[in-house]
Amino acid sequence: MPKAVRRTIIAVLLAIAALAAFGLTRLGTDGSQPDESILRSFSPAANDKIPQQGQIKVDLMTGWDGTLTVDQREIPKDQLIRNTDERLASYQSLIFQPGTGKALEYFPAGQNCATVTYWQVATGPSQSFTKTWCFTSF
C-alpha cells in the first residue's frame, strides 16, 4: 500500500477516534454542564409524591459516578446501593432507601429536595456537576 494512502487512512482513523472520545464525554462546549443525557433518569421525578419510606434512584451513563444529598444531608457512600449491570454496560444506578440507622430513617412529610453530584470517572469529583430536584413525601 502506498505511503500516502496509509497516512490518509491513519489520519481518518485518528479523527474518528477523537470525535468518538469527545462524543462520549458529552460535555458542552463551554464546559459548564454536560449533556442532560448523562442523567438517564431520576426518581421520584420533580414534584412527584412518594411515601416517606420511598426510594430515590438516579441512573447515570457508564463512565460517570456520583453522590446523593437529600435535604442538605449527604448520604454516606455505604448507604447508597450502586447497581451496575455488567451485561448492559450502559448505565449505573445510585439508589437510596431510608431506614433505621441510615442518614434518613424516612423522608419528612412535605417537600424534600435531592441533589445528585456527578462526575466522569476519568476526571474524578474535582470536576463535578449537580442536579437538584424536589419531591413531596406523605
N, CA, C and O atoms as CSV, one atom per row, in Angstrom:
chain,resi,resn,atom,element,x,y,z
A,1,MET,N,N,0.853,-1.167,0.000
A,1,MET,CA,C,0.000,0.000,0.000
A,1,MET,C,C,0.904,1.238,0.000
A,1,MET,O,O,1.870,1.297,0.761
A,2,PRO,N,N,0.600,2.212,-0.838
A,2,PRO,CA,C,1.425,3.422,-0.898
A,2,PRO,C,C,1.386,4.193,0.431
A,2,PRO,O,O,0.394,4.152,1.159
A,3,LYS,N,N,2.487,4.894,0.727
A,3,LYS,CA,C,2.593,5.650,1.980
A,3,LYS,C,C,1.495,6.696,2.104
A,3,LYS,O,O,0.950,6.882,3.192
A,4,ALA,N,N,1.161,7.374,1.034
A,4,ALA,CA,C,0.155,8.440,1.073
A,4,ALA,C,C,-1.210,7.885,1.464
A,4,ALA,O,O,-1.924,8.508,2.250
A,5,VAL,N,N,-1.578,6.745,0.940
A,5,VAL,CA,C,-2.859,6.118,1.266
A,5,VAL,C,C,-2.864,5.677,2.723
A,5,VAL,O,O,-3.843,5.883,3.440
A,6,ARG,N,N,-1.764,5.070,3.156
A,6,ARG,CA,C,-1.652,4.621,4.539
A,6,ARG,C,C,-1.767,5.808,5.504
A,6,ARG,O,O,-2.467,5.724,6.513
A,7,ARG,N,N,-1.082,6.904,5.194
A,7,ARG,CA,C,-1.152,8.101,6.051
A,7,ARG,C,C,-2.559,8.687,6.083
A,7,ARG,O,O,-3.017,9.137,7.134
A,8,THR,N,N,-3.238,8.687,4.961
A,8,THR,CA,C,-4.610,9.203,4.910
A,8,THR,C,C,-5.537,8.345,5.765
A,8,THR,O,O,-6.371,8.874,6.501
A,9,ILE,N,N,-5.397,7.049,5.672
A,9,ILE,CA,C,-6.227,6.133,6.467
A,9,ILE,C,C,-5.959,6.344,7.954
A,9,ILE,O,O,-6.894,6.386,8.753
A,10,ILE,N,N,-4.705,6.473,8.323
A,10,ILE,CA,C,-4.361,6.699,9.731
A,10,ILE,C,C,-4.933,8.027,10.216
A,10,ILE,O,O,-5.458,8.101,11.327
A,11,ALA,N,N,-4.841,9.067,9.407
A,11,ALA,CA,C,-5.377,10.381,9.790
A,11,ALA,C,C,-6.888,10.318,9.986
A,11,ALA,O,O,-7.423,10.890,10.935
A,12,VAL,N,N,-7.569,9.622,9.086
A,12,VAL,CA,C,-9.025,9.495,9.194
A,12,VAL,C,C,-9.392,8.714,10.453
A,12,VAL,O,O,-10.319,9.098,11.166
A,13,LEU,N,N,-8.687,7.636,10.731
A,13,LEU,CA,C,-8.967,6.854,11.934
A,13,LEU,C,C,-8.708,7.659,13.207
A,13,LEU,O,O,-9.475,7.564,14.165
A,14,LEU,N,N,-7.650,8.440,13.224
A,14,LEU,CA,C,-7.378,9.295,14.389
A,14,LEU,C,C,-8.467,10.349,14.568
A,14,LEU,O,O,-8.874,10.636,15.694
A,15,ALA,N,N,-8.936,10.922,13.475
A,15,ALA,CA,C,-10.018,11.908,13.559
A,15,ALA,C,C,-11.294,11.266,14.089
A,15,ALA,O,O,-11.992,11.862,14.910
A,16,ILE,N,N,-11.601,10.073,13.634
A,16,ILE,CA,C,-12.791,9.363,14.120
A,16,ILE,C,C,-12.657,9.064,15.607
A,16,ILE,O,O,-13.618,9.225,16.359
A,17,ALA,N,N,-11.474,8.629,16.042
A,17,ALA,CA,C,-11.254,8.339,17.462
A,17,ALA,C,C,-11.409,9.594,18.308
A,17,ALA,O,O,-11.993,9.541,19.390
A,18,ALA,N,N,-10.894,10.718,17.830
A,18,ALA,CA,C,-11.024,11.974,18.576
A,18,ALA,C,C,-12.484,12.399,18.684
A,18,ALA,O,O,-12.929,12.826,19.750
A,19,LEU,N,N,-13.222,12.287,17.600
A,19,LEU,CA,C,-14.636,12.642,17.634
A,19,LEU,C,C,-15.417,11.705,18.546
A,19,LEU,O,O,-16.321,12.149,19.255
A,20,ALA,N,N,-15.089,10.432,18.542
A,20,ALA,CA,C,-15.770,9.477,19.418
A,20,ALA,C,C,-15.488,9.787,20.877
A,20,ALA,O,O,-16.394,9.736,21.709
A,21,ALA,N,N,-14.241,10.106,21.197
A,21,ALA,CA,C,-13.895,10.449,22.578
A,21,ALA,C,C,-14.652,11.690,23.027
A,21,ALA,O,O,-15.154,11.741,24.149
A,22,PHE,N,N,-14.734,12.686,22.158
A,22,PHE,CA,C,-15.483,13.896,22.502
A,22,PHE,C,C,-16.964,13.582,22.686
A,22,PHE,O,O,-17.594,14.081,23.618
A,23,GLY,N,N,-17.514,12.763,21.809
A,23,GLY,CA,C,-18.931,12.407,21.919
A,23,GLY,C,C,-19.239,11.635,23.182
A,23,GLY,O,O,-20.320,11.796,23.749
A,24,LEU,N,N,-18.323,10.802,23.638
A,24,LEU,CA,C,-18.542,10.033,24.861
A,24,LEU,C,C,-18.584,10.920,26.089
A,24,LEU,O,O,-19.320,10.627,27.031
A,25,THR,N,N,-17.826,11.978,26.103
A,25,THR,CA,C,-17.836,12.857,27.270
A,25,THR,C,C,-19.118,13.658,27.334
A,25,THR,O,O,-19.617,13.950,28.421
A,26,ARG,N,N,-19.655,14.015,26.186
A,26,ARG,CA,C,-20.905,14.776,26.094
A,26,ARG,C,C,-20.875,16.066,26.893
A,26,ARG,O,O,-21.912,16.533,27.363
A,27,LEU,N,N,-19.712,16.637,27.046
A,27,LEU,CA,C,-19.616,17.916,27.740
A,27,LEU,C,C,-19.986,19.019,26.774
A,27,LEU,O,O,-19.679,18.954,25.584
A,28,GLY,N,N,-20.660,20.048,27.309
A,28,GLY,CA,C,-20.991,21.201,26.499
A,28,GLY,C,C,-19.725,21.910,26.068
A,28,GLY,O,O,-18.670,21.736,26.678
A,29,THR,N,N,-19.825,22.706,25.022
A,29,THR,CA,C,-18.632,23.374,24.517
A,29,THR,C,C,-18.093,24.391,25.503
A,29,THR,O,O,-16.898,24.686,25.483
A,30,ASP,N,N,-18.938,24.935,26.366
A,30,ASP,CA,C,-18.449,25.900,27.349
A,30,ASP,C,C,-17.955,25.213,28.615
A,30,ASP,O,O,-17.404,25.879,29.491
A,31,GLY,N,N,-18.137,23.892,28.736
A,31,GLY,CA,C,-17.654,23.147,29.890
A,31,GLY,C,C,-18.478,23.350,31.146
A,31,GLY,O,O,-18.107,22.831,32.199
A,32,SER,N,N,-19.588,24.088,31.081
A,32,SER,CA,C,-20.352,24.388,32.286
A,32,SER,C,C,-21.182,23.212,32.775
A,32,SER,O,O,-21.176,22.923,33.972
A,33,GLN,N,N,-21.878,22.540,31.912
A,33,GLN,CA,C,-22.703,21.392,32.283
A,33,GLN,C,C,-22.652,20.361,31.170
A,33,GLN,O,O,-22.623,20.718,29.992
A,34,PRO,N,N,-22.641,19.090,31.531
A,34,PRO,CA,C,-22.677,18.060,30.496
A,34,PRO,C,C,-24.080,17.939,29.917
A,34,PRO,O,O,-25.045,18.476,30.460
A,35,ASP,N,N,-24.165,17.244,28.838
A,35,ASP,CA,C,-25.445,16.980,28.192
A,35,ASP,C,C,-26.391,16.321,29.191
A,35,ASP,O,O,-25.961,15.497,29.998
A,36,GLU,N,N,-27.664,16.674,29.145
A,36,GLU,CA,C,-28.663,16.118,30.062
A,36,GLU,C,C,-28.759,14.595,29.985
A,36,GLU,O,O,-29.242,13.964,30.925
A,37,SER,N,N,-28.311,13.997,28.886
A,37,SER,CA,C,-28.451,12.545,28.749
A,37,SER,C,C,-27.518,11.776,29.682
A,37,SER,O,O,-27.660,10.559,29.809
A,38,ILE,N,N,-26.562,12.450,30.342
A,38,ILE,CA,C,-25.699,11.783,31.326
A,38,ILE,C,C,-26.579,11.239,32.448
A,38,ILE,O,O,-26.392,10.111,32.904
A,39,LEU,N,N,-27.546,12.056,32.890
A,39,LEU,CA,C,-28.531,11.608,33.880
A,39,LEU,C,C,-29.660,10.955,33.093
A,39,LEU,O,O,-30.595,11.620,32.646
A,40,ARG,N,N,-29.552,9.645,32.934
A,40,ARG,CA,C,-30.543,8.935,32.126
A,40,ARG,C,C,-31.937,9.061,32.711
A,40,ARG,O,O,-32.909,9.223,31.973
A,41,SER,N,N,-32.041,8.989,34.034
A,41,SER,CA,C,-33.331,9.159,34.697
A,41,SER,C,C,-33.102,9.372,36.184
A,41,SER,O,O,-32.049,9.030,36.724
A,42,PHE,N,N,-34.097,9.936,36.828
A,42,PHE,CA,C,-34.076,10.040,38.277
A,42,PHE,C,C,-35.508,9.941,38.773
A,42,PHE,O,O,-36.442,10.434,38.141
A,43,SER,N,N,-35.657,9.289,39.924
A,43,SER,CA,C,-36.977,9.152,40.507
A,43,SER,C,C,-36.857,9.250,42.025
A,43,SER,O,O,-35.869,8.790,42.596
A,44,PRO,N,N,-37.823,9.827,42.665
A,44,PRO,CA,C,-39.029,10.362,42.049
A,44,PRO,C,C,-38.693,11.558,41.173
A,44,PRO,O,O,-37.700,12.246,41.406
A,45,ALA,N,N,-39.508,11.799,40.181
A,45,ALA,CA,C,-39.316,12.956,39.309
A,45,ALA,C,C,-39.663,14.226,40.076
A,45,ALA,O,O,-40.272,14.172,41.145
A,46,ALA,N,N,-39.276,15.352,39.528
A,46,ALA,CA,C,-39.589,16.635,40.155
A,46,ALA,C,C,-41.091,16.733,40.395
A,46,ALA,O,O,-41.899,16.446,39.512
A,47,ASN,N,N,-41.442,17.140,41.600
A,47,ASN,CA,C,-42.825,17.363,42.033
A,47,ASN,C,C,-43.653,16.087,42.201
A,47,ASN,O,O,-44.864,16.168,42.408
A,48,ASP,N,N,-43.027,14.916,42.116
A,48,ASP,CA,C,-43.746,13.668,42.379
A,48,ASP,C,C,-44.052,13.545,43.865
A,48,ASP,O,O,-43.435,14.206,44.699
A,49,LYS,N,N,-45.015,12.686,44.178
A,49,LYS,CA,C,-45.369,12.364,45.566
A,49,LYS,C,C,-44.988,10.916,45.827
A,49,LYS,O,O,-45.329,10.022,45.052
A,50,ILE,N,N,-44.264,10.693,46.947
A,50,ILE,CA,C,-43.846,9.340,47.295
A,50,ILE,C,C,-44.097,9.108,48.783
A,50,ILE,O,O,-44.196,10.070,49.545
A,51,PRO,N,N,-44.201,7.850,49.208
A,51,PRO,CA,C,-44.322,7.562,50.639
A,51,PRO,C,C,-43.032,7.943,51.371
A,51,PRO,O,O,-41.970,8.048,50.756
A,52,GLN,N,N,-43.130,8.147,52.678
A,52,GLN,CA,C,-41.965,8.528,53.465
A,52,GLN,C,C,-40.877,7.456,53.440
A,52,GLN,O,O,-39.712,7.770,53.685
A,53,GLN,N,N,-41.218,6.222,53.156
A,53,GLN,CA,C,-40.234,5.148,53.052
A,53,GLN,C,C,-39.870,4.835,51.594
A,53,GLN,O,O,-39.245,3.814,51.306
A,54,GLY,N,N,-40.271,5.732,50.680
A,54,GLY,CA,C,-39.951,5.536,49.260
A,54,GLY,C,C,-38.457,5.611,49.024
A,54,GLY,O,O,-37.688,5.859,49.953
A,55,GLN,N,N,-38.041,5.399,47.783
A,55,GLN,CA,C,-36.617,5.438,47.484
A,55,GLN,C,C,-36.313,6.456,46.396
A,55,GLN,O,O,-37.169,6.833,45.596
A,56,ILE,N,N,-35.056,6.882,46.403
A,56,ILE,CA,C,-34.549,7.778,45.362
A,56,ILE,C,C,-33.615,6.948,44.492
A,56,ILE,O,O,-32.790,6.186,44.996
A,57,LYS,N,N,-33.758,7.106,43.181
A,57,LYS,CA,C,-32.909,6.365,42.248
A,57,LYS,C,C,-32.455,7.305,41.139
A,57,LYS,O,O,-33.262,8.023,40.548
A,58,VAL,N,N,-31.159,7.293,40.865
A,58,VAL,CA,C,-30.581,8.092,39.783
A,58,VAL,C,C,-29.797,7.145,38.877
A,58,VAL,O,O,-28.961,6.377,39.354
A,59,ASP,N,N,-30.063,7.198,37.588
A,59,ASP,CA,C,-29.318,6.400,36.609
A,59,ASP,C,C,-28.360,7.310,35.855
A,59,ASP,O,O,-28.777,8.288,35.234
A,60,LEU,N,N,-27.073,6.981,35.914
A,60,LEU,CA,C,-26.021,7.720,35.213
A,60,LEU,C,C,-25.475,6.866,34.071
A,60,LEU,O,O,-25.470,5.637,34.148
A,61,MET,N,N,-25.019,7.528,33.019
A,61,MET,CA,C,-24.385,6.790,31.926
A,61,MET,C,C,-23.100,6.145,32.418
A,61,MET,O,O,-22.509,6.592,33.401
A,62,THR,N,N,-22.676,5.109,31.743
A,62,THR,CA,C,-21.417,4.448,32.049
A,62,THR,C,C,-20.283,5.462,31.958
A,62,THR,O,O,-20.271,6.332,31.087
A,63,GLY,N,N,-19.335,5.329,32.874
A,63,GLY,CA,C,-18.196,6.241,32.884
A,63,GLY,C,C,-18.406,7.426,33.808
A,63,GLY,O,O,-17.536,8.287,33.932
A,64,TRP,N,N,-19.560,7.469,34.454
A,64,TRP,CA,C,-19.888,8.555,35.376
A,64,TRP,C,C,-20.190,7.966,36.748
A,64,TRP,O,O,-20.692,6.847,36.851
A,65,ASP,N,N,-19.883,8.724,37.802
A,65,ASP,CA,C,-20.152,8.297,39.169
A,65,ASP,C,C,-20.748,9.491,39.907
A,65,ASP,O,O,-20.751,10.609,39.391
A,66,GLY,N,N,-21.249,9.251,41.108
A,66,GLY,CA,C,-21.842,10.367,41.824
A,66,GLY,C,C,-22.152,10.081,43.277
A,66,GLY,O,O,-21.955,8.978,43.786
A,67,THR,N,N,-22.649,11.129,43.927
A,67,THR,CA,C,-23.114,11.053,45.306
A,67,THR,C,C,-24.502,11.673,45.364
A,67,THR,O,O,-24.946,12.336,44.426
A,68,LEU,N,N,-25.173,11.444,46.480
A,68,LEU,CA,C,-26.538,11.931,46.636
A,68,LEU,C,C,-26.672,12.684,47.956
A,68,LEU,O,O,-26.153,12.253,48.986
A,69,THR,N,N,-27.366,13.804,47.911
A,69,THR,CA,C,-27.669,14.598,49.097
A,69,THR,C,C,-29.181,14.789,49.138
A,69,THR,O,O,-29.801,15.097,48.121
A,70,VAL,N,N,-29.773,14.606,50.325
A,70,VAL,CA,C,-31.211,14.803,50.479
A,70,VAL,C,C,-31.420,15.804,51.613
A,70,VAL,O,O,-30.940,15.602,52.728
A,71,ASP,N,N,-32.132,16.869,51.321
A,71,ASP,CA,C,-32.384,17.931,52.303
A,71,ASP,C,C,-31.086,18.352,52.994
A,71,ASP,O,O,-31.028,18.462,54.218
A,72,GLN,N,N,-30.060,18.582,52.198
A,72,GLN,CA,C,-28.735,19.037,52.632
A,72,GLN,C,C,-28.005,18.045,53.536
A,72,GLN,O,O,-27.069,18.424,54.240
A,73,ARG,N,N,-28.423,16.781,53.521
A,73,ARG,CA,C,-27.721,15.709,54.236
A,73,ARG,C,C,-27.076,14.810,53.207
A,73,ARG,O,O,-27.758,14.192,52.390
A,74,GLU,N,N,-25.750,14.739,53.252
A,74,GLU,CA,C,-25.068,13.857,52.311
A,74,GLU,C,C,-25.303,12.406,52.723
A,74,GLU,O,O,-25.130,12.037,53.884
A,75,ILE,N,N,-25.690,11.613,51.768
A,75,ILE,CA,C,-25.918,10.191,52.016
A,75,ILE,C,C,-24.548,9.499,51.950
A,75,ILE,O,O,-23.879,9.562,50.918
A,76,PRO,N,N,-24.124,8.839,53.038
A,76,PRO,CA,C,-22.827,8.155,53.009
A,76,PRO,C,C,-22.769,7.119,51.887
A,76,PRO,O,O,-23.769,6.485,51.549
A,77,LYS,N,N,-21.578,6.966,51.323
A,77,LYS,CA,C,-21.408,6.039,50.201
A,77,LYS,C,C,-21.849,4.620,50.534
A,77,LYS,O,O,-22.370,3.915,49.670
A,78,ASP,N,N,-21.644,4.193,51.790
A,78,ASP,CA,C,-22.022,2.820,52.141
A,78,ASP,C,C,-23.531,2.648,52.287
A,78,ASP,O,O,-24.011,1.524,52.440
A,79,GLN,N,N,-24.290,3.754,52.242
A,79,GLN,CA,C,-25.752,3.670,52.299
A,79,GLN,C,C,-26.382,3.786,50.910
A,79,GLN,O,O,-27.596,3.646,50.762
A,80,LEU,N,N,-25.564,4.039,49.906
A,80,LEU,CA,C,-26.045,4.084,48.526
A,80,LEU,C,C,-25.898,2.700,47.912
A,80,LEU,O,O,-24.833,2.086,47.975
A,81,ILE,N,N,-26.960,2.230,47.331
A,81,ILE,CA,C,-26.900,0.970,46.593
A,81,ILE,C,C,-26.449,1.345,45.188
A,81,ILE,O,O,-27.103,2.132,44.503
A,82,ARG,N,N,-25.345,0.785,44.775
A,82,ARG,CA,C,-24.817,1.057,43.434
A,82,ARG,C,C,-25.102,-0.161,42.582
A,82,ARG,O,O,-24.533,-1.232,42.791
A,83,ASN,N,N,-25.981,0.016,41.632
A,83,ASN,CA,C,-26.402,-1.096,40.795
A,83,ASN,C,C,-25.817,-0.918,39.404
A,83,ASN,O,O,-26.245,-0.047,38.646
A,84,THR,N,N,-24.850,-1.738,39.077
A,84,THR,CA,C,-24.302,-1.734,37.722
A,84,THR,C,C,-24.511,-3.112,37.133
A,84,THR,O,O,-24.222,-4.123,37.773
A,85,ASP,N,N,-25.000,-3.146,35.942
A,85,ASP,CA,C,-25.212,-4.406,35.242
A,85,ASP,C,C,-24.136,-4.533,34.183
A,85,ASP,O,O,-24.202,-3.883,33.139
A,86,GLU,N,N,-23.140,-5.374,34.453
A,86,GLU,CA,C,-22.009,-5.533,33.543
A,86,GLU,C,C,-22.450,-6.019,32.154
A,86,GLU,O,O,-21.780,-5.741,31.160
A,87,ARG,N,N,-23.559,-6.734,32.085
A,87,ARG,CA,C,-24.018,-7.234,30.790
A,87,ARG,C,C,-24.506,-6.095,29.911
A,87,ARG,O,O,-24.328,-6.117,28.693
A,88,LEU,N,N,-25.130,-5.091,30.543
A,88,LEU,CA,C,-25.639,-3.960,29.764
A,88,LEU,C,C,-24.549,-2.925,29.530
A,88,LEU,O,O,-24.425,-2.387,28.429
A,89,ALA,N,N,-23.760,-2.645,30.561
A,89,ALA,CA,C,-22.654,-1.681,30.494
A,89,ALA,C,C,-23.091,-0.346,29.898
A,89,ALA,O,O,-22.317,0.310,29.200
A,90,SER,N,N,-24.329,0.054,30.175
A,90,SER,CA,C,-24.803,1.313,29.617
A,90,SER,C,C,-25.110,2.352,30.685
A,90,SER,O,O,-25.204,3.537,30.365
A,91,TYR,N,N,-25.268,1.954,31.929
A,91,TYR,CA,C,-25.528,2.927,32.976
A,91,TYR,C,C,-25.243,2.345,34.351
A,91,TYR,O,O,-25.051,1.141,34.517
A,92,GLN,N,N,-25.222,3.234,35.321
A,92,GLN,CA,C,-25.041,2.862,36.719
A,92,GLN,C,C,-26.184,3.508,37.509
A,92,GLN,O,O,-26.557,4.649,37.238
A,93,SER,N,N,-26.727,2.798,38.464
A,93,SER,CA,C,-27.787,3.345,39.316
A,93,SER,C,C,-27.239,3.665,40.693
A,93,SER,O,O,-26.449,2.905,41.253
A,94,LEU,N,N,-27.665,4.801,41.236
A,94,LEU,CA,C,-27.423,5.166,42.629
A,94,LEU,C,C,-28.785,5.144,43.301
A,94,LEU,O,O,-29.689,5.872,42.889
A,95,ILE,N,N,-28.945,4.325,44.325
A,95,ILE,CA,C,-30.251,4.162,44.965
A,95,ILE,C,C,-30.103,4.406,46.461
A,95,ILE,O,O,-29.173,3.906,47.094
A,96,PHE,N,N,-31.041,5.189,47.024
A,96,PHE,CA,C,-31.082,5.374,48.471
A,96,PHE,C,C,-32.467,5.020,48.974
A,96,PHE,O,O,-33.473,5.535,48.486
A,97,GLN,N,N,-32.505,4.132,49.959
A,97,GLN,CA,C,-33.745,3.726,50.625
A,97,GLN,C,C,-33.603,4.106,52.089
A,97,GLN,O,O,-32.739,3.556,52.772
A,98,PRO,N,N,-34.426,5.036,52.604
A,98,PRO,CA,C,-34.309,5.401,54.018
A,98,PRO,C,C,-34.624,4.210,54.919
A,98,PRO,O,O,-35.342,3.291,54.526
A,99,GLY,N,N,-34.075,4.244,56.129
A,99,GLY,CA,C,-34.324,3.154,57.060
A,99,GLY,C,C,-33.578,3.355,58.361
A,99,GLY,O,O,-32.810,4.307,58.506
A,100,THR,N,N,-33.801,2.466,59.298
A,100,THR,CA,C,-33.171,2.523,60.616
A,100,THR,C,C,-31.653,2.525,60.485
A,100,THR,O,O,-31.081,1.700,59.771
A,101,GLY,N,N,-31.006,3.457,61.179
A,101,GLY,CA,C,-29.554,3.551,61.178
A,101,GLY,C,C,-28.964,4.236,59.965
A,101,GLY,O,O,-27.744,4.269,59.807
A,102,LYS,N,N,-29.802,4.781,59.111
A,102,LYS,CA,C,-29.309,5.461,57.907
A,102,LYS,C,C,-29.364,6.978,58.096
A,102,LYS,O,O,-29.904,7.464,59.090
A,103,ALA,N,N,-28.810,7.714,57.153
A,103,ALA,CA,C,-28.784,9.176,57.221
A,103,ALA,C,C,-30.197,9.733,57.413
A,103,ALA,O,O,-30.381,10.730,58.110
A,104,LEU,N,N,-31.173,9.102,56.807
A,104,LEU,CA,C,-32.590,9.432,56.997
A,104,LEU,C,C,-33.341,8.137,57.279
A,104,LEU,O,O,-33.245,7.182,56.508
A,105,GLU,N,N,-34.083,8.100,58.374
A,105,GLU,CA,C,-34.897,6.910,58.650
A,105,GLU,C,C,-36.147,6.906,57.781
A,105,GLU,O,O,-36.710,5.853,57.483
A,106,TYR,N,N,-36.571,8.097,57.382
A,106,TYR,CA,C,-37.709,8.278,56.481
A,106,TYR,C,C,-37.614,9.685,55.926
A,106,TYR,O,O,-36.923,10.533,56.490
A,107,PHE,N,N,-38.308,9.939,54.816
A,107,PHE,CA,C,-38.357,11.290,54.280
A,107,PHE,C,C,-39.412,12.058,55.068
A,107,PHE,O,O,-40.540,11.584,55.199
A,108,PRO,N,N,-39.069,13.244,55.600
A,108,PRO,CA,C,-40.068,14.019,56.337
A,108,PRO,C,C,-41.280,14.336,55.448
A,108,PRO,O,O,-41.139,14.548,54.244
A,109,ALA,N,N,-42.459,14.366,56.053
A,109,ALA,CA,C,-43.668,14.704,55.300
A,109,ALA,C,C,-43.511,16.112,54.737
A,109,ALA,O,O,-43.006,17.007,55.414
A,110,GLY,N,N,-43.940,16.297,53.517
A,110,GLY,CA,C,-43.829,17.594,52.857
A,110,GLY,C,C,-42.771,17.565,51.774
A,110,GLY,O,O,-42.399,16.507,51.266
A,111,GLN,N,N,-42.294,18.757,51.431
A,111,GLN,CA,C,-41.331,18.867,50.338
A,111,GLN,C,C,-39.921,18.468,50.787
A,111,GLN,O,O,-39.455,18.880,51.850
A,112,ASN,N,N,-39.267,17.676,49.977
A,112,ASN,CA,C,-37.878,17.265,50.177
A,112,ASN,C,C,-37.138,17.543,48.873
A,112,ASN,O,O,-37.708,17.418,47.788
A,113,CYS,N,N,-35.876,17.918,48.985
A,113,CYS,CA,C,-35.085,18.189,47.786
A,113,CYS,C,C,-33.854,17.295,47.776
A,113,CYS,O,O,-33.182,17.121,48.793
A,114,ALA,N,N,-33.573,16.735,46.615
A,114,ALA,CA,C,-32.421,15.857,46.431
A,114,ALA,C,C,-31.468,16.505,45.438
A,114,ALA,O,O,-31.887,17.189,44.504
A,115,THR,N,N,-30.186,16.276,45.657
A,115,THR,CA,C,-29.151,16.755,44.741
A,115,THR,C,C,-28.230,15.596,44.422
A,115,THR,O,O,-27.712,14.934,45.322
A,116,VAL,N,N,-28.030,15.357,43.147
A,116,VAL,CA,C,-27.022,14.394,42.732
A,116,VAL,C,C,-25.823,15.198,42.240
A,116,VAL,O,O,-25.958,16.098,41.412
A,117,THR,N,N,-24.662,14.861,42.760
A,117,THR,CA,C,-23.405,15.444,42.292
A,117,THR,C,C,-22.726,14.343,41.505
A,117,THR,O,O,-22.519,13.246,42.024
A,118,TYR,N,N,-22.374,14.623,40.247
A,118,TYR,CA,C,-21.853,13.570,39.385
A,118,TYR,C,C,-20.656,14.065,38.580
A,118,TYR,O,O,-20.510,15.254,38.297
A,119,TRP,N,N,-19.806,13.100,38.224
A,119,TRP,CA,C,-18.571,13.424,37.522
A,119,TRP,C,C,-18.150,12.239,36.671
A,119,TRP,O,O,-18.596,11.109,36.870
A,120,GLN,N,N,-17.264,12.537,35.703
A,120,GLN,CA,C,-16.686,11.467,34.901
A,120,GLN,C,C,-15.676,10.724,35.762
A,120,GLN,O,O,-14.875,11.340,36.466
A,121,VAL,N,N,-15.719,9.421,35.703
A,121,VAL,CA,C,-14.778,8.615,36.470
A,121,VAL,C,C,-13.347,8.974,36.069
A,121,VAL,O,O,-12.457,8.996,36.920
A,122,ALA,N,N,-13.116,9.253,34.797
A,122,ALA,CA,C,-11.773,9.561,34.299
A,122,ALA,C,C,-11.213,10.851,34.898
A,122,ALA,O,O,-10.002,10.960,35.094
A,123,THR,N,N,-12.073,11.830,35.191
A,123,THR,CA,C,-11.585,13.112,35.716
A,123,THR,C,C,-11.720,13.221,37.224
A,123,THR,O,O,-10.996,13.994,37.852
A,124,GLY,N,N,-12.632,12.464,37.817
A,124,GLY,CA,C,-12.812,12.487,39.264
A,124,GLY,C,C,-13.734,13.595,39.734
A,124,GLY,O,O,-14.161,14.433,38.940
A,125,PRO,N,N,-14.046,13.599,41.044
A,125,PRO,CA,C,-15.018,14.544,41.596
A,125,PRO,C,C,-14.568,16.002,41.613
A,125,PRO,O,O,-15.372,16.885,41.913
A,126,SER,N,N,-13.314,16.273,41.300
A,126,SER,CA,C,-12.872,17.675,41.287
A,126,SER,C,C,-13.534,18.461,40.155
A,126,SER,O,O,-13.584,19.690,40.208
A,127,GLN,N,N,-14.039,17.772,39.138
A,127,GLN,CA,C,-14.760,18.407,38.029
A,127,GLN,C,C,-16.176,17.843,38.002
A,127,GLN,O,O,-16.530,17.074,37.109
A,128,SER,N,N,-16.984,18.233,38.988
A,128,SER,CA,C,-18.314,17.645,39.129
A,128,SER,C,C,-19.410,18.612,38.719
A,128,SER,O,O,-19.185,19.812,38.563
A,129,PHE,N,N,-20.596,18.059,38.550
A,129,PHE,CA,C,-21.794,18.795,38.161
A,129,PHE,C,C,-22.909,18.408,39.122
A,129,PHE,O,O,-22.829,17.370,39.779
A,130,THR,N,N,-23.945,19.232,39.208
A,130,THR,CA,C,-25.050,18.925,40.110
A,130,THR,C,C,-26.391,19.083,39.411
A,130,THR,O,O,-26.546,19.845,38.456
A,131,LYS,N,N,-27.337,18.342,39.922
A,131,LYS,CA,C,-28.746,18.448,39.501
A,131,LYS,C,C,-29.569,18.342,40.778
A,131,LYS,O,O,-29.421,17.386,41.540
A,132,THR,N,N,-30.430,19.318,41.010
A,132,THR,CA,C,-31.306,19.330,42.188
A,132,THR,C,C,-32.752,19.299,41.744
A,132,THR,O,O,-33.129,19.960,40.776
A,133,TRP,N,N,-33.554,18.537,42.446
A,133,TRP,CA,C,-34.991,18.488,42.204
A,133,TRP,C,C,-35.690,18.228,43.522
A,133,TRP,O,O,-35.083,17.728,44.469
A,134,CYS,N,N,-36.962,18.567,43.581
A,134,CYS,CA,C,-37.746,18.409,44.808
A,134,CYS,C,C,-38.945,17.513,44.555
A,134,CYS,O,O,-39.482,17.451,43.449
A,135,PHE,N,N,-39.349,16.818,45.617
A,135,PHE,CA,C,-40.483,15.924,45.569
A,135,PHE,C,C,-41.214,16.047,46.911
A,135,PHE,O,O,-40.691,16.641,47.853
A,136,THR,N,N,-42.396,15.496,46.991
A,136,THR,CA,C,-43.195,15.557,48.210
A,136,THR,C,C,-43.368,14.153,48.765
A,136,THR,O,O,-43.688,13.219,48.030
A,137,SER,N,N,-43.154,14.011,50.069
A,137,SER,CA,C,-43.412,12.712,50.688
A,137,SER,C,C,-44.620,12.829,51.604
A,137,SER,O,O,-44.879,13.881,52.188
A,138,PHE,N,N,-45.348,11.735,51.716
A,138,PHE,CA,C,-46.565,11.724,52.534
A,138,PHE,C,C,-46.576,10.546,53.475
A,138,PHE,O,O,-47.525,10.377,54.241
